Amino acid sequence: MAVTKVVMPKLSDAMESGKIIKWLKKEGDRVQGGDILAEVETDKADVEMEAFGGGVLRKILVPAGETAAIGALIGVIAEPGDDIAAVVASAPAAASPPRPAAVTPSAPAAPVARPAAVVSAPAATPAGPGQGAQVGRVKASPLAKKIAAQAGVDLRLIQGSGPGGRIIRRDVEAAGSGAGAVAMPAAAPAAVAGAEFEDVPLTQIRAAIARRMPLSKAPVPHFYVTSEVAMDRAWELREQLNALDGQPKISVNDFVIRACALALLTHPGVNASLQADAIRVYHRAHIGIAVALDDGLITPVLRDCHAKPLAQIAVEARDLVERARNRKLRAQELSGATFSISNLGMFDVAEFSAIINPPEGAILAVGSVRRVPVVDETGLGVGRRMMLTISCDHRVMDGAMGARFLQDVKRLLEEPLRLLV
């Protein structure tokens, strides 16, 4: 039987390397095509990697915790009698990405040699409760570390629920309330010892953002169009729908997704991207939904939104967002968006401008629904208003095209019964 090379797959458009979280098969296990071999951390999510051939997993070349480039050989599947020596010998050694060396503040005392570390900290006897915790070796997100420091929570006493046991925000918040760890009194600023800063290595998600955003904001000529939407009718319809028994709960974002999908069919020039020597116009609305994680932002894709009723969009969008937060997306959900929506309304953000996610031609930024003073033909009153801002690639479309699209999105949201058709 032929030897099957197991290589690091390309699981998203921006992916350049992947980290093996864990192998689900061990050397000597028999596998079939389609079996899940390992879990891989990409720039967007943790993805299951399938076997594309049958046999015995003879060799694992990249162990759990190590990183490999796209296309690199990470394992070998073959029958017990097959010679795999030449294949194994051809594989380059895998290595984790380098971490920045710790920097310590200057001091009059003689320098002490120490290995590079994630967190600069003085060599000391392990600290006990109330003495300050050395958390450099604890796997925790930067936000979790910050919250823990403010709340005086010892990260060493927390069981992380994130990928690979990583401590994330909700773990620290639960510990701070007494559910998962021992809370310590926060030390006074003058009593804090050690280095005055730390260098936190980039996660796969944050590294991808750092690579891709300059490729968008710098070379892509953005222009922005903003419109205020009267959300009174949509809000009332949403409350009526959510009061029905057996119906999925509808969010404001579901209304926005449905309105954008319908408007994209009417304005295909917005549902487009720049190719080398052409503008590619898409005939289906695959909408990316921006989801904020502790260590970055990802945009999973809800496909064929133009063909799905509001209730189906609500169910699928909620499932997609929940799996994105748990880093359980499938490979096909990580790429292929033709248009994106970023909603910061839940953070009480009135309005903002989003950066286009290449190669898409536009992204819509959604603010919160606010009760504000409104002047109409009857006089002064109170109404619900929401700000929408579309960011457009000026190489793909002009201002009038973006404005007409936004005008139709506004009309659909202000006449929400049209979204139920």
N, C-alpha and C positions, 0 to 999 in steps of 0.2 A: 504494500500500500504506500502511496506517496506521503512524504512528510508534509505536514501542514504547519506553515509559519504563523504564529500568533503575533500580530503587529499592533501597535498603538493606533486605533482608528481615529479618523477626523470626525468628531461628533458635533461640531458647530462651525459656522463660517469663520469665526475669529480664532478658533482653537489652534495653537501651535505646539502644545505639549499637554500631557495628561499625567496625573498622579494616581498611582494604584492605591486605593483606599484599603481594599482587602481582596484576597483571592478566595473565591467560593469553591474552587476545586484545588486539591493539593497534588503534588507530583505523585504519579502512580494511579490516579483516579481515571476511570474510563469516562469519556465524554462523547456526546453525539452532537451533530450539527444543530445549532439552535440552543444548546445548553448555555446557561449563564456562567461564564468563567470568572469574572471579577467585577468589582465596582470601581469606576474610574471617576476621579474628580476633574472636571473640565473648568473652563473659564466661566461657565454658566450654571452647572448643576452637577450632581452626582448621577452618573449614567451606568446602567448595566451593560457589560460587554459580552456579546454572544460568541460562541464558537462557530466557525465556518467550515469545520471538518470534523470527522469522527476518528476516534482512536484513543490512545492513552496520553494524558498530559505528562510527557516525559521530562520536561525541563521548564522551570520558571526562571527567567533571566532577570526580571525586574521585580524585586520583592515588594511587599506592601510598605507604603511610606515613601517609595522612591518615585522619581519622575522620569518620563521618557518622551522624546520628541515624536511628532506624528510620523508614522511609518516605521518607527524603530522596532526591532524584534524584541518581544518581551516574553515569549514562551514558544514551546515546540510541542506539537501533537503528532504522534506517530505510533505505530504498533511496536510491541516490545522487541521484536527482532530487527527493526529498521535501524540503520546506522545514521545517527544525527550529529556525529562529531563535527563534520564539516560545516553544518548549519550553525551549530553552537559557537564554533570558533570564529565564524564571520560576524558575530554580533558584537558591537562595541559595548564597552562597560557603561552601565547606566549610572547616573549621578543625580543627586538632588541639586536644585538650583542653589547657587551660593547665597549665603546670608550675609548682610552687612555686619562688619565688626562693631562691637559696642564701643561707644566713645564715652570716656569719663572726664569729669571736670578736672582742671589742673589743680594741683595742691602742692604745698611746700614739701611734703613728705616724699621720700624716694619712691619712684614708680614700681609697682608690683606687677609682674607678668601675669596675664590671665587669658584664657581662651576667648575667642569671639563668642558672643552670646546675643540672644534676642533682647534681653533687658540688662542694662548696666546696673550692677549691684555690688556692694562690697562683700568680700569673703567674710563670712561670719558663721557663728553657731546657728543652727536652725532656730528661727524665731518662734516663740510660743504665742498663744492668744494674748492680745494686748501689747505685744512688742513690735508689731509691724511684720507683715508676711512677705517673704521673698517669692514673688509670683512669676518670675521669669520662665520657669520650667512648666508652668501650668498652661494647658492649651485653652485659650480663651480669646474671644473676639476683642478688638480694641474697644468697642462700645461697652462690652461686659466688664473689661478691666476698669474703665473710667467710672462706671456706675458703682462697681465694687469699692473703688478707692474713696468715692464720695460717701458711700454708706458705711464704710468700715467693715466690709464683709471679707472674710478670709477665703480666697478662691480655692485654697487647698482642701477645703472642707465641703466643696460643692461637687456633685455628680453632674457632669455636662450632658445635655440632651441633644447637642448639635452633631454634625457629621464627625465620626471618629471620636466621640466623647468630648468634643469641643464645648466649652462653656459659652453660652450665648446670653443675651439680655434677659430672657424670661427666667433663666436659671438663677441669675443674681437677684432679680426682683422677688422670686419665690423665697430665696434664702434670706433676703432682707426682711421679709414678713414673718420669718421664723419657721418656714416650711422646710428648709433644706440645709441650713448651715448655722454656724454660730456667728452672730453679729458682734463686732468689736467696736468700741468707741473709736471714732476717727481721731487720729493724732493731730495735734495742733500743727500748723504750718512750720513753726520754728523747730519742731521735733522731728521732722521728716529727714531721714538720713539717706545717703547714697547719691547716685547720679541725678542730675536735674532733668534729664530727658531719656527717652528710649527710642531705638529704631525698631519698628515693627515690620517684619518681612511682609511683602505684598502677598495676599492670597491670590489664587488663580483668577477669581472674579475681578479683584481690584487691579491686578496686572493687566488683564485684558482691557479694562476701562482706560488705564493709563496709556496703553498702546493705541486704542481706537479713537479716543476722543480728539486727539490732535489731528487725526486723519479726517475728522468730520468738521470740527469748528474752524480749523485753519484753512484748508483748501476749499471747503464748501461755502459758497456765498449765501448765507442765511438772510432771509427777510421775514418779518413778523407781521401778522394781522390779528388784531384783537377785537372781540365783540362781546357785548353783554347780553345774556339770555334771560328772559323772564321764565322762571321755573315754577310758577304757581300751579299751572295746570298739570305739569309733569309730577310735581310733588303730591298733588291731590290724587292723581291716578295711581301713583306708586303706593300710597297708603291704602287705597281701595283694593288694589291687587294683592297686597301683602296681608290684608284682612281675610282673604278667601281661604277656606280650608283646603288642604291638599295641594296648594299651589306653591311653587318655589318662590323664595323671597327675592324681590327685585331691588337692585341698588341703583343709585343715580348713574354709576358708571355703566351699568347694563343699558340704560337708556342712551347714553352717549355712544357706546359701541354700536348699537343698532342704528342710530341716526347717522353715524359716520359710514357704516357699511352701505346704507341706502344712498347716501350722497356720493360715495365713491363710484357707484354705478352711473350716476348722472354726470359726474365730472371725472372721467377716466384719466385725464391729464394729471390729476393729483395722485392717482393710484399708479405711480410711474417711478422709474429710476433711470439715471444716466448710465449708459454703457459706453464702450470705447468710442464708437462713432454713431450712436443712435440713442434715442429715448425709448426705453422699453415700457410699454403700457400694458398693465395687467387687467385681465377681464374677471378676476375673482378677488374678493376682499379678504385677505389674510391679515388680521390685525394683531400687532404686538401689544401686549399689556405690560407696562412697566411695573415691576414689583421690587420694592425696597427690602433688602436683606441686611443683616447686621454688618456684613463685610462688603457690601456693594449693591449694584442694581442689575437685575436681569430682566429680559423682555421675552417671556414665553409667547408663543403664537397660537391664537385662536383662529382656526382655518374656516373659510367659507362662511364668514359672518353674514354676507349678503343673502344667503339661502336659509338662514336659521331664524326662527321666531324668537321673540324677546325672552320667553320662558326658557327656551333651550340655551340661549346665550347666557342667561343668568346661572343655570346649572353648570354649564361647561366652564364658564369664566371662574366661578367660585372654586371648582375642582382644580383648575389650572393654577390659580393663585396659591391655593393651599399646598399643592405638590411642589410648586416653585419654592415656597418658604421652607419646605421640608427637604428640598434638594432631591426630589424624586421625579423629575421630568424625564420624558422619553426623548431620544435623540431627535426625532422628527419634530418635536415641539420647541426646539432651540433655534431654529432658523426658518427663513422663508417668508417673513412678514413683508407685506407690500405697503403698510402704513402702520404707525404706532400711536398709542395714546398713553400719556403720563398724567395721572391724577394725584394731586397733592391736597385735595379738598379735605381729607380726613385729618390733616395737620393744621387746619384753619388757615390755609394759604389762600389769599384773595385772588392773586394771579401771578403767573410767572411765564418764562419762556424756556422751552425745552430744546436740547441739542438733537439734531437729526441723527438717526442711527443708520449709517451707511449700510447697504446701498440705497435705502429708501429715499424717496423724494420729499417726505414731509412727516411731521409729528404734531399732534395736538396736545397742548397743555391745558388741563382742567383745574379750575380753582374750586373753592368751597361754595356751597349754596348758602347765601347770607340773607337775613331779613334786614332790609334797608328801607329808608324813606323813598317813596316813589311818587312822582307827580304825573297824573294822567288827566283825562278830560273831566273827571269828577272832582279833582283837587288833590290834596296831599294825603297819602296813605302809606301803608307798609306792604312791601312785596318781597318775594324771594327772587334773588338775582344770582347769576353765576357767570364768571368771566371765562371765556375760551380764547386761547391764543394759538394760532397755527404757525409753526416754523416751516418755511418752504425753501427748497433748493432752487435758487434763481436760475441755475443752468437748465432746470427741468421745466419750470413754470414761471409765470410772471405774477405781479401783484393782483391783477384783476381776476386771474384764474383762482388764486388762493382765496380771494375775497368772496367770489361767487360760491365756492364750495362751502366756506364758513357760513355764508348767508343761508344756504339750504340746510345745513346742520342746525342752525338756530331755528329756522322755520319748523323743522321736524320736532324739535324739543318743545317749542311753544305750542305746537298742535299735536300732542303726544299720541292721540288715538291713531294717527297714521303709522305709528311704530308698531301697532298691534296687527296690522294687515299682513 
